Amino acid sequence: MASISKEELQHYRAQLSEYPDAGAKKALDTVEKYNGDLNAAFAELSEQDGETQFRAVDLEELAIRCRETVCSQPAEDFLGLLNLVAGFLPPPISLAVPVTLYILKIGIRNYCQSPKPA
């Protein structure tokens, strides 16, 4: 289970204080609702906001789909990585938030060094 602490959540929320897309803040609210459980938050957000193609995938699978884009121009800070992931996924941005937090949680280096799917 991928999860973030309340302290991490507060840290990311502070970084989004001036972010122009309200969907990102909504996504953090959903993560908070599930006590930092990124998988549960992703499931709810994909059901509410996701295109049909994303409702059939889980958080890890969607993160894997973003790997080439993210690792070709890696950003290690939350906002930089969020913008990369959001650029890969179709709107709204809400799905990009748990994917970004998941990547940060496992570490960008680990994520980019993971084996390519078969």
One Martini backbone bead per residue (centre of mass of N, CA, C, O) as a GRO file, in nm:
protein
  118
    1MET     BB    1   0.095   0.038   0.025
    2ALA     BB    2   0.042   0.366  -0.065
    3SER     BB    3   0.166   0.632   0.150
    4ILE     BB    4   0.102   0.930   0.339
    5SER     BB    5   0.155   1.166   0.553
    6LYS     BB    6   0.043   1.440   0.711
    7GLU     BB    7   0.304   1.601   0.669
    8GLU     BB    8   0.326   1.559   0.366
    9LEU     BB    9   0.054   1.677   0.294
   10GLN     BB   10   0.113   1.961   0.401
   11HIS     BB   11   0.353   2.015   0.218
   12TYR     BB   12   0.195   1.987  -0.055
   13ARG     BB   13  -0.023   2.195   0.004
   14ALA     BB   14   0.169   2.439   0.022
   15GLN     BB   15   0.268   2.413  -0.278
   16LEU     BB   16  -0.049   2.455  -0.384
   17SER     BB   17  -0.151   2.742  -0.295
   18GLU     BB   18  -0.086   2.871  -0.612
   19TYR     BB   19  -0.225   2.676  -0.780
   20PRO     BB   20  -0.443   2.700  -1.056
   21ASP     BB   21  -0.555   2.405  -1.004
   22ALA     BB   22  -0.818   2.277  -0.816
   23GLY     BB   23  -0.781   1.966  -0.866
   24ALA     BB   24  -0.530   1.928  -0.687
   25LYS     BB   25  -0.668   1.995  -0.416
   26LYS     BB   26  -0.886   1.781  -0.435
   27ALA     BB   27  -0.691   1.541  -0.434
   28LEU     BB   28  -0.575   1.598  -0.151
   29ASP     BB   29  -0.843   1.565  -0.007
   30THR     BB   30  -0.871   1.266  -0.082
   31VAL     BB   31  -0.616   1.167   0.054
   32GLU     BB   32  -0.705   1.261   0.335
   33LYS     BB   33  -0.967   1.093   0.356
   34TYR     BB   34  -0.754   0.825   0.332
   35ASN     BB   35  -0.500   0.870   0.513
   36GLY     BB   36  -0.282   0.860   0.251
   37ASP     BB   37  -0.416   0.663   0.052
   38LEU     BB   38  -0.344   0.639  -0.280
   39ASN     BB   39  -0.521   0.410  -0.390
   40ALA     BB   40  -0.796   0.509  -0.285
   41ALA     BB   41  -0.786   0.789  -0.413
   42PHE     BB   42  -0.753   0.698  -0.703
   43ALA     BB   43  -1.014   0.537  -0.727
   44GLU     BB   44  -1.202   0.778  -0.682
   45LEU     BB   45  -1.092   0.971  -0.901
   46SER     BB   46  -1.131   0.780  -1.145
   47GLU     BB   47  -1.438   0.761  -1.108
   48GLN     BB   48  -1.498   1.073  -1.126
   49ASP     BB   49  -1.257   1.185  -1.356
   50GLY     BB   50  -1.204   0.954  -1.536
   51GLU     BB   51  -1.148   0.801  -1.795
   52THR     BB   52  -1.227   0.500  -1.901
   53GLN     BB   53  -0.924   0.400  -1.940
   54PHE     BB   54  -0.861   0.460  -1.613
   55ARG     BB   55  -1.065   0.264  -1.458
   56ALA     BB   56  -0.884  -0.014  -1.525
   57VAL     BB   57  -0.660   0.112  -1.350
   58ASP     BB   58  -0.395   0.152  -1.149
   59LEU     BB   59  -0.161   0.334  -1.005
   60GLU     BB   60   0.091   0.177  -1.097
   61GLU     BB   61   0.020   0.152  -1.397
   62LEU     BB   62   0.009   0.457  -1.455
   63ALA     BB   63   0.298   0.513  -1.371
   64ILE     BB   64   0.425   0.335  -1.590
   65ARG     BB   65   0.309   0.496  -1.834
   66CYS     BB   66   0.488   0.762  -1.742
   67ARG     BB   67   0.793   0.691  -1.741
   68GLU     BB   68   0.913   0.806  -2.004
   69THR     BB   69   0.842   1.100  -1.949
   70VAL     BB   70   0.967   1.136  -1.665
   71CYS     BB   71   1.265   1.012  -1.733
   72SER     BB   72   1.345   1.220  -1.966
   73GLN     BB   73   1.264   1.469  -1.735
   74PRO     BB   74   1.351   1.483  -1.442
   75ALA     BB   75   1.174   1.552  -1.138
   76GLU     BB   76   1.204   1.606  -0.773
   77ASP     BB   77   0.970   1.789  -0.753
   78PHE     BB   78   0.644   1.819  -0.717
   79LEU     BB   79   0.566   2.034  -0.937
   80GLY     BB   80   0.737   1.926  -1.168
   81LEU     BB   81   0.614   1.640  -1.169
   82LEU     BB   82   0.320   1.719  -1.199
   83ASN     BB   83   0.353   1.852  -1.478
   84LEU     BB   84   0.447   1.599  -1.626
   85VAL     BB   85   0.208   1.414  -1.565
   86ALA     BB   86  -0.015   1.611  -1.665
   87GLY     BB   87   0.099   1.613  -1.961
   88PHE     BB   88   0.033   1.305  -2.012
   89LEU     BB   89  -0.240   1.346  -1.907
   90PRO     BB   90  -0.552   1.395  -1.911
   91PRO     BB   91  -0.789   1.570  -1.823
   92PRO     BB   92  -0.772   1.603  -1.518
   93ILE     BB   93  -0.534   1.653  -1.257
   94SER     BB   94  -0.620   1.458  -1.024
   95LEU     BB   95  -0.459   1.195  -1.119
   96ALA     BB   96  -0.166   1.316  -1.096
   97VAL     BB   97  -0.127   1.333  -0.791
   98PRO     BB   98  -0.104   1.030  -0.698
   99VAL     BB   99   0.118   0.963  -0.898
  100THR     BB  100   0.327   1.163  -0.794
  101LEU     BB  101   0.333   1.062  -0.500
  102TYR     BB  102   0.422   0.778  -0.567
  103ILE     BB  103   0.691   0.848  -0.699
  104LEU     BB  104   0.806   0.998  -0.453
  105LYS     BB  105   0.785   0.760  -0.252
  106ILE     BB  106   0.983   0.565  -0.424
  107GLY     BB  107   1.148   0.732  -0.607
  108ILE     BB  108   1.283   0.847  -0.892
  109ARG     BB  109   1.518   0.649  -0.924
  110ASN     BB  110   1.362   0.386  -0.883
  111TYR     BB  111   1.152   0.435  -1.102
  112CYS     BB  112   1.365   0.465  -1.345
  113GLN     BB  113   1.503   0.166  -1.272
  114SER     BB  114   1.283   0.010  -1.346
  115PRO     BB  115   1.155  -0.224  -1.512
  116LYS     BB  116   1.032  -0.299  -1.796
  117PRO     BB  117   0.765  -0.393  -1.934
  118ALA     BB  118   0.671  -0.684  -2.123
   0.00000   0.00000   0.00000
